[in-house]
Amino acid sequence: MDGRDSREFDTGTTHPARRYDYLLGGTDNFAVDRDAADEIVARHPTARLGARKNRWFLHRAVRFMAARGIRQFPRHRVRHSDLAQHP
């Protein structure tokens, strides 16, 4: 075994986390995710703004809690290895 993950990583299947990344202007996405997100925006022109507002709310909520002494926040992020299992 060479230490690499033996699971296949399918870059041809879109994933919600990568579409969200694209809508926010990120770079952790593939052409299939960009195409799917562009189709969503074509049908729902405010989708990009909705993603940004969601992110803004998250930042506001974290700042609010941090100002009140909360110092530990769970990190909810999809790892690329997880994407191979859950398209």
C-alpha positions in Angstrom: 0.0 0.0 0.0 1.4 3.4 -0.9 -0.5 5.4 1.7 -3.0 7.0 -0.8 -6.7 6.8 -0.3 -7.9 3.9 -2.5 -11.4 5.3 -3.0 -12.2 6.8 -6.3 -12.9 10.6 -6.3 -15.6 11.4 -8.8 -15.1 14.8 -10.3 -18.0 14.3 -12.7 -20.7 14.3 -10.1 -21.8 17.6 -8.6 -21.9 18.0 -4.8 -23.8 20.6 -2.7 -20.8 21.7 -0.7 -18.8 22.4 -3.9 -21.7 24.3 -5.5 -22.0 26.4 -2.4 -18.2 27.1 -2.5 -18.6 28.2 -6.1 -21.6 30.5 -5.3 -19.4 32.1 -2.7 -16.6 32.7 -5.2 -14.4 29.8 -3.9 -12.0 27.6 -5.8 -12.7 24.2 -4.3 -15.1 23.1 -7.0 -15.1 21.4 -10.4 -16.7 22.3 -13.8 -19.7 20.0 -13.0 -20.3 22.0 -9.8 -20.0 25.3 -11.6 -22.4 24.2 -14.4 -25.0 23.0 -11.8 -24.7 26.2 -9.8 -25.0 28.3 -12.9 -28.2 26.4 -13.8 -29.5 27.1 -10.3 -28.7 30.8 -10.6 -30.4 30.8 -14.1 -33.6 29.5 -12.5 -33.3 31.4 -9.2 -31.3 34.6 -9.8 -31.0 35.4 -6.1 -29.3 32.1 -5.3 -25.8 33.6 -5.2 -27.0 36.4 -2.9 -28.7 33.8 -0.7 -25.5 31.9 -0.3 -23.7 35.1 0.7 -26.4 36.0 3.2 -26.1 32.6 4.7 -22.4 33.1 5.1 -22.9 36.6 6.5 -25.3 35.2 9.1 -22.9 32.6 10.1 -20.1 35.2 10.7 -22.5 37.4 12.6 -23.7 34.5 14.8 -20.1 33.5 15.6 -19.1 37.0 16.5 -22.2 37.3 18.7 -21.3 34.1 20.6 -17.6 35.0 20.8 -18.5 38.4 22.3 -20.3 36.5 25.1 -17.4 34.2 26.0 -18.0 31.2 23.8 -14.6 30.1 22.6 -15.1 26.7 21.0 -17.0 26.3 17.7 -17.5 23.0 15.9 -16.1 23.2 12.4 -18.6 21.9 9.9 -16.8 21.3 6.7 -17.0 18.5 4.1 -13.6 16.9 3.5 -12.8 15.9 0.0 -12.5 12.2 1.1 -16.1 12.4 2.3 -17.2 13.6 -1.1 -16.1 10.4 -2.7 -18.5 8.4 -0.5 -21.4 10.8 -0.6 -22.0 12.3 -4.1 
